[in-house]
Amino acid sequence: MNSVKQSFDLSGKISIITGGAGLLGEKHAEAIAEFGGIPILLDIDEKIGNEKSKRIRDKYQVDCDYFYCDITDESQIVRVRDSLLSKYERIDILINNAAIDPKVDKKSGGNLSRLENFSIDQWDLELSVGLTGAMLCSKIFGYEMSKRKRGVILNISSDLGVIAPDQRVYREEGLPENEQPVKPVTYSVIKHGLLGLTKYLATYWAEKGVRCNALCPGGVYTNQSTEFVQKLTKLIPKGGMAVVDEYKAAVVFAVSDASSYMNGSSIVIDGGRSVW
């Protein structure tokens, strides 16, 4: 039996991260690389994707590849799969991280983020990336894992996958109700949906050695307004928002043998917000 320290080792693990050029995607990749894994960044931003993969290679002295991939297009995912199998002969880890981060609308164009104004086109677009894309990647990459009888899928949900957004956090003094900014409906639906996908996948391939869990991070501080941070902080028992590196250790735990008996679970790391 491996020691506890050895159980966190990811040496040589082929680890796909969707949305890998984004803020958290990059941090997931860094966590993988720090423990010896081989991050594979999938994203539609070629410039940033190539820059970040090179930076990770140089910093951690591991392989790190970038692939252009629109995860709403199954044929592009298949192309990435074929390339990875040709080069590495296996896929070990999938982190479903990609999402369109819906911006809180502030009066522009009639405040289109409010439910009464929310378009079906925007609904379809955001769900196609955050939920359908995760399903397609799990279908294609997860199936390859099942054939080898070993693999891990980690879905990146949110604290708002277990609670509803508190719209009071986004309110602005002096605005009429129909102009108040809100967190759009798609964010909650996608993040709750990823928890359902997690449970489905956890049972679907369990007998073939593929396990699936979810990470539900709280809000990350990225220079939001002081007013917003103060409002949100009041909802968090621990106080404050997470820093951008706060979730790295949890990612390593979730995708390594350190969590080998965990399957179908959700790791909520939100400073205690969801327990209030």
C-alpha positions in Angstrom: 0.0 0.0 0.0 1.2 3.5 -0.9 2.0 6.0 1.9 -0.3 8.9 2.3 2.2 11.2 0.6 2.6 8.8 -2.4 -1.2 8.6 -2.8 -1.2 12.3 -3.9 1.4 11.6 -6.7 0.2 12.3 -10.2 3.4 11.6 -12.1 2.7 11.0 -15.8 -1.1 11.3 -15.4 -2.7 12.6 -18.6 -5.1 15.3 -17.2 -7.5 17.1 -19.4 -8.8 20.5 -18.2 -11.6 22.1 -20.2 -11.6 25.9 -20.1 -7.9 25.5 -19.4 -7.0 29.0 -20.5 -9.3 30.6 -17.9 -8.5 31.8 -14.4 -9.4 28.6 -12.5 -8.5 26.3 -15.4 -4.9 27.5 -15.2 -4.8 27.0 -11.5 -6.2 23.4 -11.8 -3.4 22.8 -14.4 -0.8 24.2 -12.1 -1.9 21.9 -9.3 -1.7 18.9 -11.6 1.7 19.9 -12.8 3.1 20.5 -9.3 2.4 16.9 -8.5 3.9 15.5 -11.6 0.9 15.2 -13.9 0.6 16.2 -17.5 -2.0 18.9 -18.0 -3.8 19.1 -21.3 -5.5 22.5 -21.7 -8.6 22.6 -23.9 -10.0 26.1 -24.7 -11.1 28.2 -27.6 -8.6 31.0 -26.8 -5.6 29.9 -28.8 -3.3 32.7 -27.9 -3.9 32.5 -24.1 -4.0 28.7 -24.2 -0.6 28.4 -25.9 0.9 31.0 -23.6 -0.3 29.3 -20.5 0.7 25.8 -21.6 4.3 27.1 -22.3 4.4 28.9 -18.9 3.4 25.7 -17.1 5.9 23.6 -19.0 8.7 26.0 -18.2 7.8 26.5 -14.5 7.1 22.9 -13.6 9.3 21.0 -16.1 6.5 18.7 -17.2 4.7 18.2 -20.5 1.7 20.5 -20.9 -0.2 20.5 -24.2 -2.8 23.0 -25.5 -5.6 22.0 -27.9 -8.1 24.3 -29.5 -11.4 22.7 -28.7 -15.0 23.9 -28.8 -16.5 21.4 -26.4 -20.0 22.0 -27.8 -18.8 20.3 -31.0 -18.5 16.5 -30.5 -16.2 16.1 -33.5 -13.6 18.4 -32.0 -13.6 16.5 -28.8 -13.1 13.3 -30.8 -10.2 14.9 -32.6 -8.5 15.8 -29.3 -9.1 12.2 -28.0 -7.5 10.7 -31.1 -4.5 13.0 -30.8 -4.0 12.2 -27.1 -4.3 8.5 -27.6 -1.8 8.7 -30.5 0.7 10.5 -28.3 0.1 9.2 -24.8 -2.0 6.0 -25.4 -4.3 6.8 -22.5 -6.4 9.4 -20.7 -6.3 9.4 -16.9 -8.1 12.5 -15.6 -10.8 14.8 -16.9 -11.7 18.1 -15.1 -14.9 19.6 -16.5 -14.2 23.2 -15.8 -15.3 25.1 -18.9 -18.2 27.6 -18.6 -19.4 30.9 -19.9 -19.2 33.0 -16.8 -22.5 35.0 -17.0 -22.0 38.6 -16.2 -24.3 40.4 -13.8 -26.1 42.8 -16.1 -26.1 46.4 -15.0 -29.0 48.1 -16.9 -27.4 47.5 -20.4 -29.9 46.7 -23.1 -32.9 46.5 -20.8 -31.0 44.3 -18.2 -31.0 41.1 -20.1 -29.8 39.0 -17.2 -33.1 39.3 -15.4 -35.3 36.2 -15.8 -38.2 38.1 -17.4 -35.8 39.4 -20.1 -33.6 36.3 -20.5 -33.3 35.1 -24.0 -33.6 31.4 -25.1 -30.5 32.0 -27.3 -28.4 33.0 -24.3 -29.9 30.0 -22.3 -28.9 27.6 -25.1 -25.5 29.1 -25.5 -24.5 28.9 -21.8 -25.9 25.5 -21.2 -24.2 24.1 -24.3 -20.8 24.9 -22.8 -21.3 24.5 -19.1 -23.5 21.4 -19.1 -23.8 19.8 -22.6 -20.0 20.3 -23.1 -19.3 18.5 -19.8 -21.5 15.6 -20.8 -19.8 15.3 -24.2 -16.4 15.4 -22.7 -17.4 12.8 -20.1 -18.9 10.6 -22.8 -15.9 10.6 -25.0 -13.0 10.8 -22.6 -14.7 8.9 -19.8 -15.4 6.0 -22.2 -11.7 5.7 -22.9 -11.0 5.5 -19.2 -13.6 2.8 -18.8 -11.9 0.7 -21.5 -8.7 0.8 -19.4 -10.7 0.3 -16.2 -9.2 3.3 -14.5 -9.9 7.0 -14.5 -11.2 10.1 -12.6 -13.7 12.8 -13.6 -14.0 16.0 -11.6 -16.8 18.4 -12.3 -16.3 22.0 -11.2 -19.6 23.1 -9.8 -20.0 25.9 -7.3 -21.4 26.8 -3.9 -24.3 28.0 -6.0 -24.8 24.4 -7.1 -26.1 23.6 -3.6 -27.7 27.0 -2.7 -29.5 29.7 -4.6 -27.8 33.0 -5.4 -28.6 35.7 -2.9 -29.6 38.4 -5.3 -29.3 41.1 -2.6 -25.6 40.9 -3.1 -25.9 42.3 -6.6 -28.5 45.1 -5.8 -27.6 48.7 -6.4 -29.1 51.5 -4.4 -31.4 53.8 -6.2 -32.3 51.5 -9.1 -35.9 50.5 -9.8 -36.6 46.8 -9.4 -36.7 46.1 -13.1 -33.2 47.5 -13.5 -31.6 45.7 -10.5 -28.7 43.5 -11.6 -29.0 39.8 -10.8 -27.1 36.5 -11.1 -28.5 34.9 -14.3 -30.6 31.8 -14.1 -28.2 29.8 -16.2 -25.5 29.8 -13.6 -27.6 28.0 -11.0 -29.1 25.6 -13.5 -25.6 24.6 -14.9 -23.9 24.2 -11.5 -26.8 22.2 -10.1 -26.9 20.1 -13.2 -23.2 19.3 -12.9 -24.0 17.7 -9.5 -26.6 15.5 -11.2 -24.1 14.6 -13.9 -21.6 13.7 -11.2 -23.9 11.3 -9.5 -24.9 9.7 -12.8 -21.4 9.2 -13.9 -20.3 7.9 -10.5 -22.6 5.0 -10.9 -22.4 4.5 -14.6 -18.8 3.4 -14.9 -18.1 2.5 -11.2 -17.6 -1.2 -12.0 -15.1 -0.2 -14.7 -12.9 1.7 -12.3 -14.0 5.2 -13.3 -15.1 7.5 -10.4 -16.6 10.9 -10.6 -16.9 13.7 -8.0 -17.6 17.4 -7.9 -15.9 20.4 -6.5 -18.1 23.3 -5.3 -15.9 26.3 -4.8 -17.1 29.6 -3.3 -16.5 33.0 -4.8 -13.0 33.9 -5.8 -11.7 37.4 -5.3 -10.8 39.0 -8.7 -10.9 42.7 -7.9 -14.6 42.9 -7.5 -16.0 46.2 -6.1 -15.5 46.8 -2.4 -19.3 47.1 -1.9 -19.9 43.6 -3.5 -17.1 42.0 -1.4 -18.5 43.5 1.8 -22.0 42.2 1.0 -20.8 38.7 0.2 -18.5 38.6 3.2 -21.5 39.0 5.5 -22.9 35.8 4.1 -19.7 33.7 4.8 -19.0 32.5 8.3 -15.3 32.4 7.7 -15.4 35.9 6.2 -14.0 37.1 2.9 -13.7 35.5 -0.5 -11.3 32.8 -1.6 -8.0 33.6 -3.2 -7.3 32.2 -6.6 -5.0 29.4 -5.4 -7.3 28.3 -2.6 -8.7 25.2 -4.4 -5.5 23.7 -5.7 -5.0 21.2 -2.9 -8.6 20.0 -3.2 -8.2 19.4 -6.9 -5.1 17.3 -6.3 -6.9 15.3 -3.6 -10.0 14.7 -5.8 -8.1 13.5 -8.9 -5.4 11.4 -7.1 -5.4 8.1 -5.3 -5.7 10.0 -2.0 -9.5 10.0 -2.7 -9.7 6.5 -4.2 -12.8 5.6 -2.2 -14.6 8.8 -2.9 -17.2 8.5 -5.6 -20.3 10.6 -6.4 -19.5 13.1 -3.7 -19.4 16.9 -3.7 -16.6 18.8 -2.0 -18.0 22.1 -0.9 -15.3 24.7 -0.1 -17.1 28.0 0.5 -16.0 29.4 3.8 -19.2 28.0 5.3 -21.6 30.1 3.2 -23.8 27.2 2.3 -24.4 26.1 5.9 -26.0 29.4 6.9 
